């Protein structure tokens, strides 16, 4: 279901199909305001996420001040991946754009967690977001998201989980 671009909403751009599956699990949370989130098709790589963000979404974010954006990427164990991503986000939008992802790749997270499905992992992420806990987010492969997660909870949680 499409979000109302004139109301506060969250647009999510996943890097690949596995990140899309994590997002799908997140969207299954029964308390989520589904009309407030718009998942986009996969971009096909972390650099393509940033390319699409710059070419298609910066202008829309300027036009719709209630729009927030989550860029779901694999960090591929690259220490400078976050810095590279942040360099591509205009300063005036930095408060409304969040970069999240698995430190390596979703396959390794799935294995480390005992092979649940990707959607199950996404559901656990949503529960933590809704409840303000860090059960899944404290995992070694997700812990690097702490700063972004804190900002996300402050700005986006009330949009996604208005009754939480």
N, C-alpha and C positions, 0 to 999 in steps of 0.2 A: 504494500500500500504506500502511496506517495505521501511525503510530508508536505505540510503547508509552508511554502518558502517565506511567507510573511511572519510566521510565528517561529520562536526558537526551535531549532531542529539540528540534527546531527547527520552528516553525510559521511559514510565510511567507504574508503577505497582500499580494497585488499590487493596485495601483491600477486597472489597466486591462488590456486584452487584450495590448497590446504588452509590458508588464512581465511578464505571464504567459508570453509566448513567451520572453522572456529567462530567466525562471525555468525553463521547460521545458528550455532548452539547458543550463543549469547542472545540472539533474538528470540529464542524459545522461552526465555524467562517469563513466567506468568504475570509478573508485576511490571514488565516493560511496557511503556507507552509506544506501541508499534507505529503509530502515526507520527511520532517524533524522530524517527530514524529512517534514513534512506541508504540502503546498501547499493553499492555500484558494482558493475561487472569487474572481474579481475583485470589488473593492468598488464601482467606478464613480466614482472621483474621489479625490483625495488627502485631502480633508476627510472623505470617507466611510470611508477607511481608518482615520482616527483615531477617528471615531464608532464604528465596529465594534470597534476595539481596546478602547475604553472600555466599551462596552456588553456585549460578549461575551467578551473575552479577559482583562481584568484579573482577574476572579474566578477564572478557570481558572489563570492564572499564580500566583495566591495559593495555589490548591489543589495545584498541581504544581510544586514548586520546581526540578525539572529541566527545565522548559519555558523555551525561549528563543523570542523572536519577532523576525522581520525584517519591517519595513514597507517595501514597495517603492513609492516614489512618484516622480512627476515633480516636479522643483523649479521648473519653468517660469521659470527665471532670476530667481527671487525670493530676494533676499538673506536675508530673514527666515523663509523656509519651514522651515528646520531648527529655529529657535527656537520657531516656532509648534507644530511637531510635538513638541518636547521638553516644552513646557508641558503637553501633554496626557498625558504619561507619568508616572505616580506615581513619586515619588522612590525608594521602596523597590523599584521594578522597573527602574529606569534601567540597572542593570548587565546586565539580561537582555533588553533591547529595543534593536534597532538600526534606524536609519532610513537607507535607501540609495536611490539613484536617479540618473537622468541629470539633469545640471544644467538642461537645457532639457526635452527629451522624447526618447524612444527613436528617433523618426523622424530627428531631426537627428543622433543618434549613428550610426545606420545609414548615412546619407548621408556623414558625415565619414569613416567607415571604408571607404568604397568600396562600399557597398551589399551587404555579406554579409547573410545572413538573421539574424533576431533570435536564433534558437536558436544559430547559430554564435557570436554575440557572447556569449551566456550560457555556452557551452562554454569560451570564452576566459576569462571571469570565473572559472569554476570551476577551470580550470587554474592561474590566478594564485593563487586562494585555497589550493588544494591545495599548490602549490609554494612559496608564500610570496613570489611575485614580483609586480611591478606593471606588467607589460607593457600590459595593457588599462586597468588602473586609473589609470595616469599620463596617460591621454588628457584633454585639456582639459575635456571634458564629463563626466568621472568623477572628476577629481582632488579635488574638494570632499568626496569620501567618505573621505578619508584617515584622519581621526580615528575614524570609525565602523568603517572597515575594520580598523584596528589592534585595536580592541576585539573585533571580530568574530573575527579570527584567533586572538586569545588565548582566547576563551571557546567559540567555536562550531566552529572548524576541527577540534579533536580529536574532536568528536561526528560531524561530517559525513565526515571523512577520517581514521578511526582508524589507518590503516596508513601515513599520509603522514609 
